[in-house]
Amino acid sequence: MANQGRIVPSCRPTKAGDRNALVVLSWGSFAWYRRFPLKMTIGELRRQLARELGRLFDGEVVGLELLSTGTNIVPDLALSLQELTYPPYRNVCLDVIGGPDRPDKSSGKAFGEHLLQKHLRHERFQAGVAQRLWRLIRLEWPYGIFGIRSMKSADYEVALRLNLEKYPLAPPLVQLWDVTKQTVIEPQYWPESFCRFVTTTYPDIADIAAENYAPQLLNISAAIAQRRKRSGISEWDITQDLTQLLSRASACFRFSTPSDSDAIHQ
């Protein structure tokens, strides 16, 4: 059920006369379409992206560079977006790449790992830990194992193994995890609470790893299709942190009991 990478649907070109530019930011197989004022400089755009993606250290942008799409040309940071547009449209295409890190703060770590470590210290994540809603069990990048607590029994929790390799650009790849056996729990053994989590979050908030077929996957897929037809879709928000997934998991698993699955452990 895992996605192969999603591209945000393209926006209409911005014609001359508009005070904004349509900026297409490409990161590998992903693309964002954002509108920014024509007077904004490349340096200002880079700093805004750094604020959103957590790449500011002591006010300095690190590990985040912009190239003219399809080239190795680094636009001058003082150039305005207007100077990079081509008539009759006001469009700018840039590739986002991971530039050099500051050795004392970020040596040897991936972009997503830096950002995740920052988010794990944020108030939102720590508030969930304090309320015994979730906790980090183990982090070995790009994998993180998180325990989601049950309200029925404070001594039990559901374990989720997240592949965060594309964090924060795409939803984590989620596996139901047996902590005792250190292995994935296959779909035929998924408890009702995890099926509910898949149905309410895939593919917009969580990408689910389900390599082996099980009959119940067909029912889950049908339920997902019906959900997407009935209501508006909440997309994974790259400007938010991991709690947007953990809070959904908490809502689905809060009434789980130890008998539900081997993923619930003491």
Secondary structure, 3 states (H helix, E strand, C coil): CCCCCCCCCCCCCCECCCCEEEEEEEECCEEEEEEEECCCEHHHHHHHHHHHHCCEECCEECCCEEEECCCCCCCCCCCEHHHHCECCECEEEEEEECCCCCHHHHCCCCHHHHHHHHHHCCHHHHHHHHCCCEEEEEEECCEEEEEEECCCCCCCEEEEEEECCCCCCCCCEEEEEECCCCEECCHHHCCHHHHHHHHHHCCCCCEECCCCCCHHHHHHHHHHHHHHHHCCCCCCCCCCCCHHHHHHHHHHHCCCCCCCCCCEEC
